[in-house]
Amino acid sequence: MLKIFTTQLMGVFQNIQKENEWNLEEGSRLVCQTIVSDGHVYVYGSESLQSTILTESLSGANSLPKSRPLLDDHHEIHALSSFDTVLLFSEELDESLFDVYSKIKPSGSNIIVISNQTDKKPSWINDVDCFLNLGVKGPLVPTDNGKKIGNPIIFASLYMYMALYLNIVDILEEQDFFRSVE
């Protein structure tokens, strides 16, 4: 089972890279503009992704400069400005993600949505600054009873975050950003 999962997971990663190449570059540039300006990078993860994505992006070994959680201690959205960029990680483009989006849209912040594209893409997703499709269609490993197990949503989300992070670091190093803040 592990060999099947590993092979299928590698396919998910390859699809993310192939299908999101241009959007990854665009999203990375938006985040870089925020980091070098007076803005902050706010990160949100839906319930299934919250602890993993927030830990890595805010305090992990690969945390982004000027990053903060989107929600405060009372689960309210922080005050945002047009200098900010918001990363919204979610398993699907559902009503709860739309609720978060609709609360931050009036701020003028850049909005990057990282989620699975559904068959019927909701119209509001066309208004975000960047959409990155995880391409996870469900569990990867078939069992003897016909069910599938091993949903890679967390792995795919972390891979997408890492792809953004690596692009961001590359762009900022080209601009000598890290040297200017040392």
Backbone as JSON, one array per atom type, in Angstrom:
{
  "sequence": "MLKIFTTQLMGVFQNIQKENEWNLEEGSRLVCQTIVSDGHVYVYGSESLQSTILTESLSGANSLPKSRPLLDDHHEIHALSSFDTVLLFSEELDESLFDVYSKIKPSGSNIIVISNQTDKKPSWINDVDCFLNLGVKGPLVPTDNGKKIGNPIIFASLYMYMALYLNIVDILEEQDFFRSVE",
  "N": [[0.81, -1.2, 0.0], [1.95, 1.22, 0.74], [3.79, 1.74, -1.28], [2.1, 2.18, -3.46], [0.74, 4.46, -2.54], [2.87, 6.29, -2.34], [3.72, 6.47, -5.03], [1.38, 7.48, -6.25], [1.14, 9.89, -4.83], [3.42, 11.27, -5.66], [2.63, 11.73, -8.26], [0.53, 13.54, -7.79], [2.01, 15.73, -6.82], [3.56, 16.31, -9.12], [1.53, 17.07, -10.9], [0.57, 19.37, -9.63], [2.78, 21.06, -9.9], [3.03, 21.22, -12.72], [0.48, 22.17, -13.6], [0.16, 24.59, -12.31], [2.18, 26.38, -12.8], [2.47, 29.05, -13.95], [0.63, 30.5, -12.35], [1.7, 30.06, -9.8], [4.04, 31.54, -9.97], [2.95, 34.11, -10.31], [1.45, 34.38, -7.89], [3.58, 34.23, -6.06], [4.97, 36.57, -6.65], [3.09, 38.5, -5.86], [3.07, 38.05, -3.09], [5.73, 38.69, -2.51], [5.77, 41.45, -3.15], [4.19, 42.36, -1.08], [5.76, 41.7, 1.16], [8.05, 43.33, 0.83], [6.92, 45.78, 1.06], [4.81, 47.85, 3.12], [3.1, 45.94, 4.09], [1.53, 42.88, 5.37], [1.65, 39.3, 5.38], [-1.05, 37.36, 5.55], [-2.32, 34.34, 6.81], [-4.55, 31.69, 6.28], [-6.13, 28.68, 7.16], [-8.4, 26.16, 6.34], [-10.48, 24.09, 8.44], [-9.44, 21.4, 8.31], [-6.86, 21.86, 7.48], [-5.72, 23.81, 8.99], [-3.93, 23.69, 11.37], [-1.56, 22.54, 10.35], [-0.79, 24.13, 8.09], [-0.68, 26.72, 9.23], [1.28, 26.36, 11.22], [3.6, 25.73, 9.71], [3.84, 27.99, 7.97], [3.94, 30.2, 9.68], [5.63, 29.72, 11.9], [7.35, 27.68, 11.34], [10.28, 26.01, 9.97], [10.37, 27.03, 7.46], [9.12, 29.54, 7.4], [7.3, 32.45, 6.37], [8.52, 35.78, 5.9], [7.14, 38.5, 7.75], [4.66, 37.32, 8.26], [1.42, 36.41, 9.47], [-1.3, 35.01, 11.41], [-4.54, 34.86, 9.9], [-6.83, 34.95, 11.44], [-7.65, 36.26, 14.64], [-7.17, 35.75, 18.22], [-9.79, 35.54, 19.02], [-11.07, 34.42, 16.94], [-11.69, 36.21, 14.95], [-11.31, 38.17, 11.98], [-8.27, 39.76, 11.32], [-7.61, 43.31, 11.11], [-7.24, 44.47, 7.88], [-5.25, 45.73, 5.13], [-4.76, 47.39, 1.94], [-2.16, 46.85, 1.37], [-1.62, 44.33, 2.18], [-1.42, 40.71, 1.8], [-3.41, 37.85, 1.49], [-3.36, 34.46, 2.17], [-5.37, 31.86, 1.43], [-6.0, 28.75, 2.4], [-7.71, 25.83, 1.62], [-9.66, 22.83, 1.67], [-11.66, 22.6, -0.18], [-13.59, 24.59, -2.52], [-15.79, 25.91, -0.94], [-18.82, 26.99, 0.79], [-18.04, 28.0, 3.32], [-15.44, 28.89, 2.85], [-16.01, 30.85, 0.97], [-17.36, 32.62, 2.66], [-15.26, 33.58, 4.3], [-13.65, 34.76, 2.33], [-15.43, 36.77, 1.37], [-15.48, 38.48, 3.53], [-12.93, 39.53, 3.62], [-12.47, 40.68, 1.14], [-13.43, 43.44, 0.8], [-11.33, 44.88, 1.94], [-9.32, 45.33, 0.13], [-7.04, 43.87, 0.02], [-4.58, 41.66, -1.44], [-5.64, 38.52, -2.62], [-5.02, 35.17, -2.4], [-6.01, 32.07, -3.3], [-5.78, 28.75, -2.33], [-6.68, 25.71, -3.19], [-8.82, 22.89, -3.97], [-10.03, 22.6, -7.25], [-13.34, 22.6, -8.11], [-15.78, 20.72, -10.05], [-17.75, 22.47, -10.96], [-16.82, 25.52, -10.97], [-17.05, 28.09, -8.61], [-18.38, 31.39, -9.17], [-17.2, 33.52, -7.77], [-14.53, 32.9, -7.46], [-13.21, 33.79, -9.65], [-12.67, 36.4, -9.07], [-10.56, 36.54, -7.33], [-7.09, 37.3, -6.7], [-5.22, 35.39, -7.34], [-5.42, 31.97, -8.1], [-4.67, 28.79, -6.96], [-4.61, 25.53, -7.85], [-5.02, 22.59, -6.09], [-5.62, 20.03, -6.99], [-6.41, 17.61, -5.87], [-8.25, 14.74, -5.81], [-9.33, 13.04, -4.01], [-8.92, 10.19, -1.78], [-6.07, 8.0, -2.32], [-5.32, 5.26, -2.35], [-6.49, 2.11, -3.16], [-8.49, -0.21, -1.31], [-9.05, -3.64, -0.23], [-11.8, -3.92, 0.01], [-12.85, -2.19, -1.83], [-13.01, 0.48, -1.18], [-11.26, 3.65, -0.93], [-8.3, 4.86, 0.58], [-6.09, 7.16, 2.31], [-5.94, 10.11, 1.92], [-4.43, 12.8, 0.34], [-4.5, 15.55, 0.98], [-3.32, 17.25, 2.93], [-0.58, 16.89, 2.42], [-0.47, 17.81, -0.24], [-1.22, 20.48, 0.12], [0.87, 21.43, 1.75], [2.97, 21.02, -0.03], [2.28, 22.84, -2.06], [2.45, 25.19, -0.57], [5.21, 25.11, -0.03], [6.21, 25.33, -2.63], [5.4, 27.95, -3.25], [6.83, 29.29, -1.22], [9.56, 28.7, -1.89], [9.76, 29.97, -4.4], [9.27, 32.61, -3.58], [11.45, 33.13, -1.85], [13.51, 32.89, -3.73], [12.94, 35.06, -5.48], [13.14, 37.23, -3.67], [15.8, 36.99, -2.87], [17.09, 37.55, -5.27], [16.6, 40.24, -5.37], [18.15, 41.14, -3.32], [16.91, 41.33, -0.85], [17.02, 40.02, 1.66], [19.59, 40.58, 2.54], [19.37, 43.31, 2.96], [17.85, 43.5, 5.25], [19.3, 42.39, 7.27]],
  "CA": [[0.0, 0.0, 0.0], [2.8, 2.4, 0.83], [4.37, 1.99, -2.59], [1.03, 2.78, -4.27], [0.52, 5.81, -2.03], [4.02, 7.12, -2.71], [3.66, 6.7, -6.47], [0.25, 8.37, -6.52], [1.45, 11.19, -4.24], [4.36, 11.91, -6.57], [1.81, 12.21, -9.37], [-0.17, 14.75, -7.33], [3.01, 16.8, -6.8], [3.91, 16.66, -10.49], [0.41, 17.8, -11.47], [0.57, 20.7, -9.03], [3.86, 21.82, -10.53], [2.74, 21.42, -14.13], [-0.75, 22.92, -13.84], [0.13, 25.87, -11.6], [3.46, 27.05, -12.98], [2.31, 30.49, -14.12], [-0.05, 31.06, -11.18], [2.66, 30.05, -8.7], [4.91, 32.7, -10.18], [2.15, 35.31, -10.04], [1.2, 34.42, -6.46], [4.84, 34.52, -5.38], [5.26, 38.0, -6.85], [2.18, 39.26, -5.0], [3.57, 37.94, -1.71], [6.98, 39.46, -2.43], [5.41, 42.87, -3.09], [3.7, 42.61, 0.28], [6.87, 41.59, 2.1], [8.95, 44.47, 0.71], [6.16, 47.01, 1.33], [4.34, 48.0, 4.51], [2.05, 44.97, 4.34], [1.77, 41.6, 6.03], [1.09, 38.11, 4.73], [-1.97, 36.7, 6.47], [-2.51, 32.95, 6.39], [-5.75, 31.03, 6.79], [-6.3, 27.29, 6.76], [-9.68, 25.58, 6.74], [-10.36, 23.23, 9.63], [-8.58, 20.24, 8.1], [-5.5, 22.29, 7.13], [-5.33, 24.93, 9.82], [-2.74, 23.55, 12.22], [-0.39, 22.24, 9.54], [-0.4, 25.28, 7.27], [-0.29, 27.84, 10.1], [2.55, 26.05, 11.86], [4.71, 25.85, 8.75], [3.98, 29.33, 7.39], [4.15, 31.24, 10.69], [6.71, 29.46, 12.85], [8.15, 26.54, 10.91], [11.61, 26.28, 9.41], [10.18, 27.74, 6.2], [8.09, 30.56, 7.61], [7.4, 33.64, 5.54], [8.69, 37.05, 6.62], [5.97, 39.35, 7.93], [3.45, 36.51, 8.2], [0.56, 36.39, 10.64], [-2.55, 34.28, 11.17], [-5.64, 35.73, 9.48], [-7.78, 35.06, 12.54], [-7.07, 36.57, 15.94], [-7.48, 34.8, 19.29], [-11.25, 35.44, 19.15], [-11.51, 33.91, 15.64], [-12.09, 37.34, 14.11], [-10.3, 38.51, 10.97], [-7.47, 40.95, 11.64], [-7.8, 44.47, 10.23], [-6.39, 44.3, 6.71], [-5.12, 46.89, 4.26], [-4.46, 47.07, 0.54], [-0.76, 46.43, 1.29], [-1.55, 42.95, 2.66], [-1.8, 39.57, 0.96], [-4.01, 36.79, 2.29], [-3.3, 33.12, 1.61], [-6.51, 31.08, 1.92], [-5.87, 27.32, 2.12], [-8.93, 25.1, 1.94], [-9.79, 21.55, 0.97], [-12.56, 22.78, -1.31], [-14.17, 25.91, -2.73], [-17.13, 25.76, -0.37], [-19.49, 28.16, 1.36], [-17.28, 28.57, 4.43], [-14.33, 29.63, 2.24], [-16.61, 32.05, 0.41], [-17.63, 33.54, 3.77], [-13.98, 34.22, 4.66], [-13.31, 35.6, 1.18], [-16.31, 37.94, 1.29], [-15.14, 39.39, 4.63], [-11.64, 40.19, 3.38], [-12.48, 41.35, -0.17], [-13.53, 44.9, 0.88], [-10.09, 45.49, 2.44], [-8.41, 45.6, -0.98], [-5.88, 42.99, 0.12], [-4.43, 40.62, -2.44], [-6.18, 37.26, -2.13], [-4.55, 33.98, -3.1], [-6.75, 30.89, -2.84], [-5.13, 27.47, -2.59], [-7.75, 24.75, -2.92], [-9.18, 22.02, -5.08], [-11.02, 23.14, -8.18], [-14.5, 21.72, -8.25], [-16.27, 20.63, -11.43], [-18.41, 23.74, -11.24], [-16.07, 26.54, -10.25], [-17.92, 29.2, -8.23], [-18.04, 32.63, -9.89], [-16.37, 34.42, -6.96], [-13.12, 32.54, -7.56], [-12.65, 34.6, -10.74], [-12.33, 37.72, -8.54], [-9.36, 36.51, -6.49], [-5.9, 37.71, -7.44], [-4.51, 34.21, -7.82], [-5.99, 30.7, -7.66], [-3.76, 27.66, -7.12], [-5.41, 24.31, -7.76], [-4.32, 21.45, -5.5], [-5.85, 18.89, -7.85], [-6.63, 16.37, -5.1], [-9.59, 14.25, -6.09], [-9.73, 12.12, -2.96], [-7.92, 9.22, -1.35], [-5.26, 7.46, -3.42], [-4.99, 3.84, -2.29], [-7.67, 1.23, -3.06], [-8.43, -1.32, -0.35], [-9.67, -4.88, -0.71], [-13.27, -3.81, -0.02], [-13.25, -1.24, -2.87], [-12.87, 1.86, -0.73], [-9.93, 4.21, -1.06], [-7.79, 5.52, 1.77], [-4.87, 7.93, 2.08], [-6.2, 11.4, 1.3], [-3.17, 13.57, 0.37], [-4.78, 16.99, 0.99], [-2.32, 17.96, 3.74], [0.68, 16.84, 1.68], [-0.6, 18.7, -1.39], [-1.22, 21.86, 0.62], [2.24, 21.77, 2.15], [3.78, 21.1, -1.25], [1.96, 24.11, -2.7], [3.06, 26.23, 0.26], [6.65, 25.06, -0.25], [6.47, 25.87, -3.96], [5.31, 29.4, -3.08], [7.94, 29.73, -0.38], [10.82, 28.64, -2.65], [9.71, 31.05, -5.39], [9.37, 33.87, -2.86], [12.84, 33.28, -1.42], [14.3, 33.11, -4.93], [12.71, 36.43, -5.93], [13.67, 38.17, -2.69], [17.27, 36.93, -2.92], [17.5, 38.28, -6.47], [16.5, 41.67, -5.05], [18.97, 41.37, -2.12], [16.04, 41.72, 0.26], [17.49, 39.46, 2.93], [20.79, 41.3, 2.93], [19.0, 44.64, 3.41], [17.21, 43.45, 6.57], [20.21, 41.76, 8.24]],
  "C": [[0.86, 1.27, 0.0], [3.41, 2.76, -0.52], [3.34, 2.64, -3.52], [0.81, 4.23, -3.85], [1.64, 6.75, -2.47], [4.0, 7.45, -4.2], [2.56, 7.69, -6.83], [0.51, 9.78, -5.99], [2.44, 11.95, -5.11], [3.63, 12.46, -7.79], [1.05, 13.48, -9.02], [0.8, 15.93, -7.35], [3.37, 17.26, -8.21], [2.79, 17.45, -11.17], [0.33, 19.22, -10.92], [1.6, 21.58, -9.73], [3.5, 22.18, -11.97], [1.56, 22.36, -14.35], [-0.76, 24.31, -13.21], [1.37, 26.72, -11.83], [3.31, 28.58, -13.07], [1.67, 31.13, -12.89], [0.84, 31.05, -9.94], [3.59, 31.25, -8.78], [4.17, 33.99, -9.83], [1.86, 35.45, -8.54], [2.44, 34.77, -5.66], [5.19, 36.0, -5.5], [4.35, 38.87, -5.97], [2.67, 39.23, -3.54], [4.85, 38.75, -1.54], [6.7, 40.96, -2.35], [4.93, 43.25, -1.69], [4.85, 42.65, 1.27], [7.78, 42.82, 2.03], [8.24, 45.81, 0.95], [5.79, 47.06, 2.82], [3.29, 46.97, 4.89], [2.51, 43.75, 5.12], [1.14, 40.49, 5.2], [0.24, 37.41, 5.78], [-2.3, 35.33, 5.92], [-3.74, 32.38, 7.08], [-5.75, 29.59, 6.29], [-7.66, 26.81, 7.23], [-9.43, 24.57, 7.85], [-9.38, 22.07, 9.44], [-7.12, 20.61, 7.84], [-4.91, 23.29, 8.1], [-4.02, 24.72, 10.58], [-1.48, 23.32, 11.39], [0.11, 23.47, 8.79], [0.05, 26.44, 8.15], [1.05, 27.57, 10.77], [3.71, 26.26, 10.9], [4.91, 27.29, 8.28], [4.31, 30.41, 8.41], [5.36, 30.98, 11.58], [7.59, 28.27, 12.47], [9.49, 26.97, 10.35], [11.52, 27.09, 8.13], [9.08, 28.79, 6.32], [8.37, 31.79, 6.74], [7.69, 34.87, 6.4], [7.36, 37.8, 6.68], [4.65, 38.58, 7.84], [2.73, 36.49, 9.55], [-0.65, 35.51, 10.36], [-3.65, 35.27, 10.78], [-6.6, 35.98, 10.64], [-7.06, 35.37, 13.84], [-7.49, 35.53, 16.98], [-8.98, 34.59, 19.5], [-11.89, 34.95, 17.85], [-12.13, 34.98, 14.76], [-10.96, 37.63, 13.13], [-9.59, 39.79, 11.39], [-7.84, 42.09, 10.69], [-6.77, 44.38, 9.1], [-6.31, 45.61, 5.94], [-4.81, 46.43, 2.84], [-2.99, 46.68, 0.35], [-0.59, 44.95, 1.63], [-1.88, 41.94, 1.57], [-2.31, 38.49, 1.9], [-3.91, 35.48, 1.51], [-4.43, 32.31, 2.24], [-6.35, 29.62, 1.47], [-7.16, 26.62, 2.53], [-8.99, 23.82, 1.11], [-10.69, 21.7, -0.27], [-13.09, 24.21, -1.36], [-15.62, 25.88, -2.25], [-17.65, 27.07, 0.21], [-18.69, 28.8, 2.49], [-16.06, 29.35, 3.91], [-14.85, 30.92, 1.62], [-16.91, 33.08, 1.5], [-16.37, 34.3, 4.19], [-13.58, 35.19, 3.56], [-14.13, 36.89, 1.18], [-16.03, 38.94, 2.42], [-13.83, 40.13, 4.38], [-11.6, 40.98, 2.07], [-12.57, 42.87, -0.06], [-12.25, 45.6, 1.33], [-9.15, 45.9, 1.31], [-7.14, 44.78, -0.93], [-5.8, 42.07, -1.09], [-4.94, 39.32, -1.83], [-5.69, 36.13, -3.02], [-5.27, 32.79, -2.49], [-6.02, 29.65, -3.29], [-6.13, 26.4, -2.2], [-7.89, 23.81, -4.11], [-10.21, 22.71, -5.95], [-12.14, 22.14, -8.31], [-14.92, 21.68, -9.72], [-16.94, 21.92, -11.86], [-17.75, 24.8, -10.38], [-17.0, 27.7, -9.9], [-17.44, 30.51, -8.86], [-17.11, 33.53, -9.09], [-14.88, 34.12, -7.09], [-12.43, 33.32, -8.69], [-12.21, 35.98, -10.26], [-11.1, 37.71, -7.64], [-8.15, 36.88, -7.35], [-5.13, 36.54, -8.02], [-5.2, 32.96, -7.25], [-5.0, 29.59, -7.98], [-4.54, 26.38, -6.84], [-4.57, 23.16, -7.21], [-4.5, 20.18, -6.33], [-6.03, 17.56, -7.14], [-8.07, 15.94, -5.31], [-10.1, 13.25, -5.06], [-8.61, 11.18, -2.59], [-7.26, 8.52, -2.54], [-5.13, 5.94, -3.47], [-6.25, 2.99, -2.16], [-7.44, 0.11, -2.04], [-9.13, -2.53, -0.94], [-11.18, -4.78, -0.8], [-13.76, -2.75, -1.01], [-13.2, 0.21, -2.45], [-11.46, 2.34, -1.02], [-9.57, 4.92, 0.23], [-6.55, 6.33, 1.4], [-5.12, 9.23, 1.34], [-4.96, 12.3, 1.44], [-3.36, 15.08, 0.51], [-3.74, 17.77, 1.8], [-0.98, 18.01, 3.01], [0.65, 17.81, 0.49], [-0.56, 20.16, -0.97], [0.17, 22.3, 1.04], [3.17, 21.87, 0.95], [3.54, 22.43, -1.96], [2.55, 25.27, -1.9], [4.57, 26.27, 0.01], [7.03, 25.61, -1.62], [6.4, 27.4, -3.93], [6.53, 29.93, -2.33], [9.26, 29.76, -1.16], [10.87, 29.73, -3.71], [9.91, 32.4, -4.73], [10.82, 34.13, -2.43], [13.72, 33.58, -2.62], [14.16, 34.56, -5.42], [13.34, 37.44, -4.97], [15.2, 38.15, -2.65], [17.81, 37.65, -4.14], [17.52, 39.79, -6.21], [17.34, 42.06, -3.83], [18.15, 41.8, -0.91], [16.58, 41.25, 1.6], [18.74, 40.17, 3.43], [20.42, 42.68, 3.51], [18.34, 44.65, 4.79], [18.09, 42.81, 7.64], [20.92, 42.81, 9.07]]
}
